[in-house]
Amino acid sequence: MTAAEITGEAAAPKVRTARIAVASFIGTAIEFYDFYIYGTAAALVFGKLFFPTFSALAGTLAAFATFGVGFVARPVGAVVFGHFGDRIGRKAMLIASLLVMGTGTVAIGLLPTYSAIGIGAPILLVLCRFLQGFGLGGEWGGAVLLATEYAPQGRRGLWSSFPQIGPAIGFIIASGSFLVLSGTLPEQDFSAWGWRIPFLASAILVIVGYYIRMKIAETPVFEKAMREQEKAKAPIVEVVRRQPKTLLLATGAFILAHTLFYTITTFSLSYGKTVLHLNQNTLLICAMAAAAVMGVATPILAVYSDRIGRRKVCLGSAVLAAAWAFPLFALVNTGQPVLIGIGLSVGLIAFAALFGPMGAFLPELFATRYRYSGASVAYNASSIVGGGVTPILATQLIASTGSSVPVSLYLIGIAAVCGLCVLFLRETHTVDLTTDAGLHR
């Protein structure tokens, strides 16, 4: 094997680049589509279908609580898939996580509601949601490692942006499906069966993703490490023992990414519909437009991090998020579609400034023998607060105060935590992934 093959440098055939790009992108797009259709359904219909005995507010809170179950499950999936991904290989876990996620999503589309089986309905919903989160916990780490460990030195930001674009596409497809269905079906039909279609359609997407991922090979960086090093017996234990500071700082740094995304794409839908009484389709269109802006900004900012470093771009995200916390809700509160779109778009640009570099940054922070576990656990543990708690907390803050000011202050606080954690992380954009020198500190 040549040096170029081992490091994944530019001498690799172009077909390999295209194959890795598609394989890493398609999986995250499908997986996040699955995850987002749940968030959209939780904001729009799950409250009255699975918690009809609750008040409108309590039903929304309960629906968001089941949404949060997925985030609790994600670190569990990260540990399990990370364990086998570090011992067996990245490819096998990418395929397994895709199938687990798809199973949970399709099952939600088949669930009876509260009117059919009573309390059993929300219980089954929680179980399916846990399965979704468990699968996604292994998906992201494997996808970014696939891209990052194939990438040439100096271009890891670019290559790792392939899977990072997936969430934008997944969100647009998920929101678009609900937009079409809610716009073409009578409200009674949409509530009765129309909401199920996006969940059932996931089966087709999973088949496509499975076929594409079966065609890829194991990453050369992982294969080299397995030839030269002993496999980690318990990868997550090694992460905690060898790089505890890095794990904690990385987790804290990326809470902001989840907080921004789910405040803008999930909470804002519920807030706009139930508090501001805005048109549901208008809100979906604004969110989709903002996600498209995010999709363009993500690779641009990831490439920029190859040039000036991951930390500088991530710190820029924290500054922009804090500065935009009040303008975001001021624009949404106007009820004007163009202004709402601007508010959401700038918020998701701040998200992209953190999420774009993150695809390379997190894997670069951890040694190869436990990289899957370290990157996955940091990313998914940060999602518990950022994605699981934020919609619930924001909804409660609005309900108890009648103002968006506490939510803006919350965003500023999370941005401050992110900035401090990033400051204490080392710069990684020039490190050599084939060696682990200097990591254990």
C-alpha positions as CSV (number, residue, x, y, z in Angstrom):
1,M,0.0,0.0,0.0
2,T,1.4,3.4,-1.0
3,A,1.7,6.4,1.3
4,A,-1.1,8.2,-0.7
5,E,-3.4,5.2,-0.1
6,I,-2.7,5.2,3.6
7,T,-3.2,8.9,4.2
8,G,-6.0,9.3,1.6
9,E,-4.1,12.0,-0.2
10,A,-5.0,13.6,-3.5
11,A,-3.6,10.8,-5.6
12,A,-6.6,8.7,-4.7
13,P,-8.8,8.1,-7.8
14,K,-11.6,10.6,-8.4
15,V,-14.2,7.7,-8.3
16,R,-13.2,7.1,-4.7
17,T,-13.8,10.8,-3.8
18,A,-17.3,10.7,-5.4
19,R,-18.1,7.3,-3.7
20,I,-17.1,8.4,-0.3
21,A,-18.9,11.8,-0.6
22,V,-22.1,10.1,-1.6
23,A,-21.9,7.3,0.9
24,S,-21.2,9.7,3.8
25,F,-23.8,12.2,2.7
26,I,-26.7,9.9,1.8
27,G,-26.7,8.2,5.2
28,T,-26.8,11.4,7.2
29,A,-29.4,12.9,4.9
30,I,-31.7,9.8,5.4
31,E,-31.0,9.5,9.2
32,F,-31.6,13.2,9.8
33,Y,-34.7,13.1,7.6
34,D,-36.0,10.3,9.9
35,F,-35.1,12.3,13.0
36,Y,-36.6,15.6,11.8
37,I,-39.9,14.2,10.6
38,Y,-40.4,13.2,14.2
39,G,-39.6,16.8,15.4
40,T,-42.0,18.3,12.9
41,A,-44.8,15.9,13.8
42,A,-44.2,16.5,17.5
43,A,-44.6,20.2,16.9
44,L,-47.7,19.9,14.7
45,V,-49.8,16.8,15.4
46,F,-48.4,14.4,18.1
47,G,-49.8,16.4,21.0
48,K,-53.5,15.8,20.1
49,L,-53.0,12.3,18.6
50,F,-51.0,10.7,21.5
51,F,-51.8,13.0,24.4
52,P,-55.4,14.1,23.8
53,T,-56.3,14.2,27.5
54,F,-53.8,16.9,28.1
55,S,-54.3,20.7,27.5
56,A,-52.8,22.1,24.3
57,L,-49.7,23.3,26.2
58,A,-49.3,20.1,28.2
59,G,-49.8,18.0,25.0
60,T,-47.1,20.0,23.2
61,L,-44.7,19.6,26.2
62,A,-45.4,15.9,26.3
63,A,-44.8,15.5,22.6
64,F,-41.5,17.4,23.0
65,A,-40.6,15.1,25.9
66,T,-40.9,12.1,23.7
67,F,-38.8,14.0,21.2
68,G,-36.2,14.4,23.9
69,V,-36.1,10.6,24.5
70,G,-34.3,10.3,21.2
71,F,-31.5,12.5,22.5
72,V,-31.2,10.5,25.6
73,A,-30.8,7.3,23.5
74,R,-28.2,8.9,21.2
75,P,-25.2,8.6,23.6
76,V,-26.2,5.0,24.3
77,G,-26.1,4.3,20.6
78,A,-22.8,6.2,20.4
79,V,-21.2,3.9,23.0
80,V,-22.5,0.7,21.5
81,F,-21.9,1.5,17.8
82,G,-18.6,3.3,18.7
83,H,-17.4,0.2,20.6
84,F,-17.9,-2.1,17.5
85,G,-16.9,0.7,15.1
86,D,-13.5,1.0,16.8
87,R,-13.0,-2.8,17.0
88,I,-14.7,-4.2,13.8
89,G,-14.7,-1.2,11.5
90,R,-16.6,1.9,10.4
91,K,-18.4,0.4,7.4
92,A,-20.3,-2.3,9.3
93,M,-21.6,0.1,11.9
94,L,-22.7,2.6,9.2
95,I,-24.9,0.0,7.7
96,A,-26.2,-1.3,11.1
97,S,-27.1,2.2,12.4
98,L,-29.0,3.0,9.1
99,L,-31.1,-0.1,9.5
100,V,-31.9,0.5,13.2
101,M,-32.9,4.1,12.6
102,G,-35.1,3.1,9.6
103,T,-36.8,0.4,11.6
104,G,-37.8,2.8,14.4
105,T,-39.0,5.4,11.9
106,V,-41.2,3.1,9.8
107,A,-42.6,1.6,13.1
108,I,-43.8,5.1,14.1
109,G,-45.7,5.4,10.8
110,L,-47.6,2.2,11.8
111,L,-48.4,3.1,15.4
112,P,-52.0,3.2,16.6
113,T,-52.9,6.5,18.3
114,Y,-54.3,7.1,21.8
115,S,-57.9,6.8,20.6
116,A,-57.2,3.2,19.4
117,I,-55.2,1.7,22.3
118,G,-55.1,4.3,25.0
119,I,-51.9,4.7,27.1
120,G,-50.2,2.0,25.1
121,A,-49.9,4.5,22.2
122,P,-47.5,7.0,23.8
123,I,-45.6,4.1,25.4
124,L,-44.9,2.6,22.0
125,L,-44.1,6.0,20.6
126,V,-41.4,6.4,23.2
127,L,-39.9,3.0,22.4
128,C,-39.8,3.8,18.7
129,R,-38.3,7.2,19.4
130,F,-35.6,5.5,21.6
131,L,-34.8,3.2,18.7
132,Q,-34.5,6.2,16.4
133,G,-32.1,7.9,18.7
134,F,-30.1,4.8,19.3
135,G,-29.5,4.4,15.6
136,L,-28.6,8.0,15.0
137,G,-26.1,7.8,17.9
138,G,-24.0,5.5,15.7
139,E,-24.7,7.2,12.4
140,W,-23.0,10.5,12.6
141,G,-19.7,9.3,14.0
142,G,-19.3,6.7,11.4
143,A,-20.2,9.0,8.6
144,V,-17.8,11.7,9.5
145,L,-15.0,9.2,10.2
146,L,-15.6,7.7,6.7
147,A,-15.1,11.1,5.2
148,T,-12.3,12.4,7.5
149,E,-10.2,9.2,7.5
150,Y,-10.2,9.2,3.7
151,A,-9.5,12.9,3.3
152,P,-6.1,14.3,2.2
153,Q,-4.1,16.4,4.7
154,G,-5.3,20.0,4.6
155,R,-8.7,19.1,3.1
156,R,-10.4,17.3,6.0
157,G,-12.8,20.2,6.5
158,L,-14.0,20.0,2.9
159,W,-14.4,16.2,3.0
160,S,-16.0,16.1,6.4
161,S,-18.6,18.6,5.1
162,F,-20.1,15.9,2.9
163,P,-22.0,14.3,5.8
164,Q,-22.5,17.7,7.4
165,I,-24.7,18.8,4.5
166,G,-26.9,15.8,5.0
167,P,-28.9,17.4,7.9
168,A,-29.9,20.4,5.8
169,I,-31.1,18.1,3.0
170,G,-32.9,15.8,5.4
171,F,-34.6,18.7,7.1
172,I,-35.7,20.2,3.8
173,I,-37.1,16.9,2.6
174,A,-38.8,16.2,5.9
175,S,-40.4,19.7,6.1
176,G,-41.3,19.6,2.4
177,S,-43.2,16.3,2.8
178,F,-45.2,17.8,5.7
179,L,-45.8,21.0,3.7
180,V,-47.1,19.1,0.7
181,L,-49.3,16.8,2.8
182,S,-50.8,19.5,5.0
183,G,-51.3,21.7,2.0
184,T,-53.1,19.1,-0.1
185,L,-55.0,17.1,2.4
186,P,-58.0,18.3,4.5
187,E,-56.9,18.8,8.1
188,Q,-59.0,15.8,9.3
189,D,-57.3,13.5,6.8
190,F,-53.8,14.8,7.6
191,S,-54.4,14.2,11.3
192,A,-56.0,10.8,10.7
193,W,-53.4,9.3,8.3
194,G,-51.5,11.8,6.2
195,W,-48.8,12.4,8.9
196,R,-47.8,8.7,8.6
197,I,-46.7,8.9,5.0
198,P,-43.3,10.6,5.6
199,F,-42.5,7.9,8.2
200,L,-43.4,5.0,5.9
201,A,-41.6,6.6,3.0
202,S,-38.4,6.3,5.0
203,A,-38.3,2.6,4.1
204,I,-37.5,3.5,0.4
205,L,-34.7,5.9,1.5
206,V,-33.1,3.3,3.7
207,I,-33.0,0.8,0.9
208,V,-31.2,3.3,-1.3
209,G,-28.7,4.2,1.5
210,Y,-28.1,0.5,2.3
211,Y,-27.2,-0.2,-1.4
212,I,-24.8,2.7,-1.6
213,R,-23.0,2.0,1.7
214,M,-22.5,-1.7,0.8
215,K,-20.3,-0.5,-2.1
216,I,-17.7,1.3,0.0
217,A,-14.5,-0.1,1.5
218,E,-13.1,0.3,5.1
219,T,-11.2,3.5,5.7
220,P,-7.4,3.2,5.1
221,V,-6.6,5.0,8.3
222,F,-8.5,2.5,10.4
223,E,-7.0,-0.5,8.5
224,K,-3.5,0.9,9.1
225,A,-4.2,1.3,12.8
226,M,-5.5,-2.2,13.1
227,R,-2.3,-3.6,11.5
228,E,0.0,-1.6,13.7
229,Q,-1.9,-1.4,17.0
230,E,-3.8,-3.7,19.4
231,K,-7.6,-3.2,19.3
232,A,-9.0,-1.3,22.2
233,K,-10.9,-3.8,24.5
234,A,-13.3,-1.1,25.7
235,P,-12.9,2.0,23.5
236,I,-15.1,4.3,25.6
237,V,-13.2,3.3,28.8
238,E,-10.0,4.3,27.0
239,V,-11.5,7.6,26.0
240,V,-12.4,8.4,29.6
241,R,-9.1,7.2,30.9
242,R,-6.8,8.8,28.3
243,Q,-8.6,11.9,27.2
244,P,-11.2,12.9,29.8
245,K,-10.6,16.7,29.5
246,T,-10.9,16.6,25.7
247,L,-14.2,14.6,26.0
248,L,-15.7,17.0,28.4
249,L,-14.6,20.1,26.5
250,A,-15.8,18.7,23.2
251,T,-19.2,17.8,24.6
252,G,-19.6,21.3,26.1
253,A,-18.4,23.0,22.9
254,F,-21.0,21.5,20.7
255,I,-24.1,21.9,22.9
256,L,-24.6,25.2,21.0
257,A,-25.0,23.5,17.7
258,H,-27.9,21.4,18.8
259,T,-29.4,24.3,20.7
260,L,-29.4,26.6,17.7
261,F,-30.7,24.0,15.3
262,Y,-33.6,22.7,17.4
263,T,-34.6,26.2,18.6
264,I,-34.9,27.3,15.0
265,T,-36.3,24.2,13.3
266,T,-38.4,22.6,16.0
267,F,-39.3,25.1,18.7
268,S,-39.9,27.9,16.3
269,L,-42.6,25.9,14.5
270,S,-44.5,25.3,17.7
271,Y,-43.9,28.8,19.0
272,G,-45.1,30.4,15.7
273,K,-48.2,28.2,15.5
274,T,-49.4,28.1,19.1
275,V,-48.2,31.4,20.5
276,L,-48.1,33.8,17.5
277,H,-50.9,32.0,15.6
278,L,-49.0,32.1,12.3
279,N,-49.8,29.9,9.3
280,Q,-48.2,26.5,9.6
281,N,-47.2,26.3,6.0
282,T,-45.6,29.8,6.1
283,L,-43.5,28.7,9.1
284,L,-42.4,25.5,7.3
285,I,-41.4,27.4,4.1
286,C,-39.4,29.9,6.2
287,A,-37.6,27.1,8.0
288,M,-36.9,25.3,4.7
289,A,-35.4,28.4,3.2
290,A,-33.2,28.9,6.3
291,A,-32.1,25.2,6.1
292,A,-31.1,25.8,2.4
293,V,-28.9,28.8,3.5
294,M,-27.4,26.5,6.1
295,G,-26.7,23.8,3.5
296,V,-24.7,26.3,1.4
297,A,-22.9,27.9,4.4
298,T,-21.8,24.6,5.9
299,P,-19.2,23.5,3.3
300,I,-18.0,27.0,2.8
301,L,-17.3,27.5,6.6
302,A,-15.8,23.9,6.8
303,V,-13.3,24.8,4.0
304,Y,-12.5,28.1,5.7
305,S,-11.6,26.1,8.8
306,D,-9.0,24.2,6.7
307,R,-7.4,27.6,6.1
308,I,-7.5,29.4,9.4
309,G,-8.2,26.6,11.9
310,R,-11.2,24.9,13.5
311,R,-11.2,27.0,16.7
312,K,-11.4,30.4,15.1
313,V,-14.5,29.4,13.0
314,C,-16.2,27.8,16.0
315,L,-15.5,30.8,18.2
316,G,-17.1,33.0,15.4
317,S,-20.2,30.8,15.7
318,A,-20.5,31.4,19.5
319,V,-20.1,35.2,19.0
320,L,-22.7,35.3,16.2
321,A,-25.2,33.2,18.2
322,A,-24.9,35.4,21.2
323,A,-25.3,38.6,19.1
324,W,-28.3,37.2,17.2
325,A,-30.2,35.8,20.2
326,F,-32.5,38.8,20.6
327,P,-32.8,39.8,16.9
328,L,-33.8,36.2,16.1
329,F,-37.0,36.4,18.1
330,A,-37.6,40.1,17.3
331,L,-37.8,39.2,13.7
332,V,-40.0,36.1,14.3
333,N,-42.3,38.1,16.5
334,T,-43.1,40.4,13.6
335,G,-45.1,37.6,11.8
336,Q,-43.7,38.8,8.5
337,P,-42.5,35.8,6.4
338,V,-39.4,37.6,4.9
339,L,-38.3,38.8,8.3
340,I,-38.9,35.4,9.9
341,G,-36.8,33.9,7.1
342,I,-34.0,36.3,7.7
343,G,-34.1,35.6,11.4
344,L,-34.0,31.9,11.0
345,S,-31.3,32.0,8.2
346,V,-28.8,34.0,10.2
347,G,-29.4,31.7,13.2
348,L,-28.6,28.7,11.0
349,I,-25.5,30.4,9.6
350,A,-24.3,30.6,13.2
351,F,-25.1,26.9,13.5
352,A,-23.2,26.2,10.3
353,A,-20.1,28.0,11.6
354,L,-20.0,25.4,14.4
355,F,-21.4,22.4,12.6
356,G,-19.3,22.7,9.4
357,P,-15.9,22.5,11.1
358,M,-17.2,20.0,13.7
359,G,-17.2,17.1,11.2
360,A,-13.4,17.2,11.1
361,F,-12.7,18.8,14.5
362,L,-14.2,16.1,16.7
363,P,-12.5,13.1,15.0
364,E,-9.2,15.0,15.0
365,L,-9.4,15.4,18.7
366,F,-9.3,11.6,19.4
367,A,-6.9,8.8,18.8
368,T,-7.7,6.3,16.0
369,R,-8.2,3.2,18.2
370,Y,-11.1,4.9,20.0
371,R,-12.0,7.8,17.6
372,Y,-15.4,6.5,16.7
373,S,-16.4,6.3,20.4
374,G,-14.8,9.6,21.4
375,A,-16.3,11.7,18.6
376,S,-19.7,10.0,18.7
377,V,-20.1,10.3,22.5
378,A,-19.1,13.9,22.6
379,Y,-21.4,14.8,19.7
380,N,-24.4,12.9,21.0
381,A,-24.0,13.7,24.7
382,S,-24.1,17.4,23.8
383,S,-27.4,16.8,22.0
384,I,-29.2,15.9,25.3
385,V,-29.1,19.5,26.4
386,G,-29.0,21.2,23.1
387,G,-31.7,19.1,21.3
388,G,-33.6,17.2,24.0
389,V,-34.0,19.9,26.7
390,T,-34.1,23.1,24.6
391,P,-37.6,22.7,23.0
392,I,-39.1,21.7,26.3
393,L,-37.4,24.4,28.3
394,A,-38.1,27.1,25.7
395,T,-41.8,26.1,25.5
396,Q,-42.1,26.3,29.3
397,L,-40.2,29.7,29.5
398,I,-42.6,31.2,26.9
399,A,-45.6,29.8,28.7
400,S,-44.6,31.0,32.2
401,T,-43.3,34.5,31.2
402,G,-45.3,35.3,28.1
403,S,-42.0,36.6,26.6
404,S,-39.2,35.3,24.3
405,V,-36.6,37.2,26.3
406,P,-35.7,34.3,28.6
407,V,-35.2,32.0,25.6
408,S,-32.8,34.6,24.1
409,L,-30.9,34.8,27.4
410,Y,-30.7,31.0,27.4
411,L,-29.2,31.1,23.9
412,I,-26.6,33.6,25.1
413,G,-25.7,31.4,28.0
414,I,-25.2,28.4,25.9
415,A,-23.1,30.4,23.4
416,A,-20.8,31.5,26.3
417,V,-20.3,27.9,27.4
418,C,-19.4,26.9,23.9
419,G,-16.9,29.7,23.5
420,L,-15.1,28.9,26.7
421,C,-14.9,25.2,25.9
422,V,-13.5,25.9,22.4
423,L,-10.9,28.2,23.9
424,F,-9.5,25.3,25.9
425,L,-9.5,22.8,23.1
426,R,-6.3,22.5,21.0
427,E,-6.2,23.4,17.3
428,T,-6.3,20.3,15.1
429,H,-6.5,21.3,11.4
430,T,-2.9,20.4,10.8
431,V,-2.6,17.1,12.8
432,D,-1.7,13.8,11.1
433,L,-4.5,11.3,11.7
434,T,-2.2,8.4,11.1
435,T,-0.3,9.1,14.3
436,D,-1.6,9.8,17.8
437,A,1.3,11.9,19.0
438,G,0.2,14.6,21.5
439,L,-3.4,13.5,21.9
440,H,-3.3,12.1,25.4
441,R,-3.4,15.4,27.2
